[in-house]
Amino acid sequence: MAYGLEVYAANGTIIIDVSSREARSVGSDRTASIANGAFVDVTVSGMTSGDNWAVYVTPVSPPNSFNSQKYTSVRNSGYFRITNNMQVASAFDYIVIRTG
């Protein structure tokens, strides 16, 4: 007999069972302020660039303009990189998620 969580729809269809791959938070934090045109690497133990990892990033002090979207985050093996091109310095909040 298997042990674990099983979730069923009203019609009896299994939605989640012991073999499901659910997402979980691996960590979250805030970077120090990153100057315009600069980047910071954040180390995450066990991280790969594969699709079972996700990084959600948002600037703490974005400009009130089109430039507020000019930042990137890229997953790599063991870390991810946040690059700031918003024309102003800002710290960034981030959450790291993993499935499987």
C-alpha positions in Angstrom: 0.0 0.0 0.0 1.4 3.4 -1.0 1.3 6.3 1.5 0.9 9.9 0.6 -1.5 12.6 -0.5 -4.2 11.8 -3.2 -6.6 14.5 -4.5 -9.6 13.5 -6.5 -12.0 15.6 -8.6 -15.7 15.4 -8.0 -16.1 12.8 -10.8 -13.4 10.5 -9.1 -10.5 11.4 -11.4 -7.2 11.6 -9.6 -5.7 15.1 -9.8 -2.7 14.6 -7.5 -1.2 11.3 -6.3 2.0 10.0 -4.9 3.8 10.1 -8.3 2.8 13.8 -9.1 5.5 16.4 -9.5 4.5 19.4 -7.5 6.4 22.7 -7.2 8.1 23.7 -4.0 9.9 26.8 -2.9 13.7 26.3 -2.6 14.4 29.8 -1.3 13.7 33.5 -1.5 15.6 36.6 -0.6 16.5 40.1 -1.7 19.7 41.1 -3.4 21.8 44.1 -2.6 21.3 47.1 -4.9 22.4 46.4 -8.4 23.7 49.3 -10.4 22.4 50.0 -13.9 24.3 47.8 -16.4 25.5 45.5 -13.7 24.6 42.0 -12.6 24.6 39.7 -9.5 25.0 35.9 -9.4 22.9 34.1 -6.7 24.2 30.7 -5.7 21.5 27.9 -5.4 22.7 24.5 -4.3 21.7 21.8 -6.7 20.3 24.2 -9.3 20.5 23.3 -13.0 19.4 25.2 -16.1 16.7 22.6 -16.7 13.0 23.2 -16.9 12.2 21.8 -13.4 13.7 25.1 -11.9 12.1 28.5 -12.0 13.2 31.9 -10.7 10.7 34.7 -10.2 12.4 38.2 -9.9 10.9 41.6 -9.3 12.7 44.9 -8.8 12.3 46.7 -5.4 12.7 50.2 -6.8 11.8 50.2 -10.5 11.6 53.5 -12.4 8.1 54.8 -13.3 8.7 54.3 -17.0 9.1 51.7 -19.8 12.5 50.9 -18.4 10.9 49.2 -15.4 10.9 45.9 -17.5 14.5 46.1 -18.5 16.0 43.4 -16.3 16.7 39.7 -16.8 17.3 36.5 -14.8 19.0 33.5 -16.4 19.3 30.1 -14.8 22.7 28.3 -14.8 24.1 25.3 -13.2 24.5 26.1 -9.5 23.3 29.8 -9.7 21.2 32.3 -11.5 22.1 35.8 -12.7 20.0 38.9 -12.4 21.1 41.7 -14.8 19.8 45.3 -14.3 19.3 47.5 -17.4 16.5 49.8 -16.0 18.7 52.9 -16.0 18.5 53.1 -12.2 20.0 51.1 -9.4 17.6 48.7 -7.6 17.6 45.7 -5.3 15.6 42.7 -6.5 13.4 40.2 -4.6 13.4 36.7 -5.9 11.8 33.3 -5.3 13.4 30.0 -6.5 10.9 27.1 -7.3 11.7 23.5 -8.2 9.4 20.7 -9.4 9.9 17.0 -9.1 
